[in-house]
C-alpha cells in the first residue's frame, strides 16, 4: 500500500501521540523516497519511511501500534537504511511535534545516499531522483557530482553502475 504525503503526515501525528502517551521524546532522521515525497513532492507516494530513529526501541514499538491503528504495513517505518548512513550526513528540521522531532536529509547528502544505493529500473525511481537532485543542486559535471558524493562516502564504496550512470547523466569536463 502506497503512502501519500497526507498519509505520512497522519502517521507522524499518530506516532507523536503514541510517544506522548509514554512520555517519550522521539526523533526521526528521514531519507530516501519519503523525503522525495514530503519535501520535494517529486512522487505522489512512497512505500515506506526509511529512517534512523531515537530512541530505537520506543519508536519501533510506537510505530507498530500506529500501524495496527492505521491499518498500514507493520514496517511502514523502518531503519533498514542504517547501513547507508554517513557520519558526515546532514539533516534539516522538517516537522517539530510535541513528542517527535522529524528531520530530513539535506539534498547533497540525499544525492550521495541515492547514488550509493542506486537501483537501475523505472520501478525504483532512483535514477529519476538522482536527476532531480542534480538539477536542484545545479550540478552540471561528473567531476562536481563526484566531489559532492565523496564528501559523505569514500568513492570506492560507490558501485560501478552508479559511476557509469553519472557519466551518462552528466558531461565530463574537456
Residue, then its C-alpha position, 0 to 999 in steps of 0.5 A: x500500500x502506497x503512502x501519500x504525503x497526507x498519509x505520512x503526515x497522519x502517521x507522524x501525528x499518530x506516532x507523536x501521540x503514541x510517544x506522548x502517551x509514554x512520555x517519550x521524546x522521539x526523533x526521526x532522521x528521514x531519507x530516501x523516497x519519503x523525503x522525495x515525497x514530503x519535501x520535494x513532492x517529486x512522487x505522489x507516494x512512497x512505500x515506506x519511511x526509511x529512517x534512523x530513529x531515537x530512541x530505537x526501541x520506543x519508536x519501533x514499538x510506537x510505530x507498530x501500534x500506529x500501524x495496527x491503528x492505521x491499518x498500514x504495513x507493520x514496517x511502514x517505518x523502518x531503519x533498514x537504511x542504517x547501513x547507508x548512513x554517513x557520519x558526515x550526513x546532514x539533516x534539516x528540521x522538517x516537522x517539530x511535534x510535541x513528542x517527535x522531532x522529524x528531520x530530513x536529509x539535506x539534498x547533497x547528502x540525499x544525492x550521495x545516499x541515492x547514488x550509493x544505493x542506486x537501483x537501475x529500473x523505472x520501478x525504483x525511481x532512483x535514477x529519476x531522483x538522482x536527476x532531480x537532485x542534480x538539477x536542484x543542486x545545479x550540478x552540471x559535471x561528473x567531476x562536481x557530482x563526484x566531489x559532492x558524493x565523496x564528501x559523505x562516502x569514500x568513492x570506492x564504496x560507490x558501485x560501478x553502475x552508479x559511476x557509469x550512470x553519472x557519466x551518462x547523466x552528466x558531461x565530463x569536463x574537456 
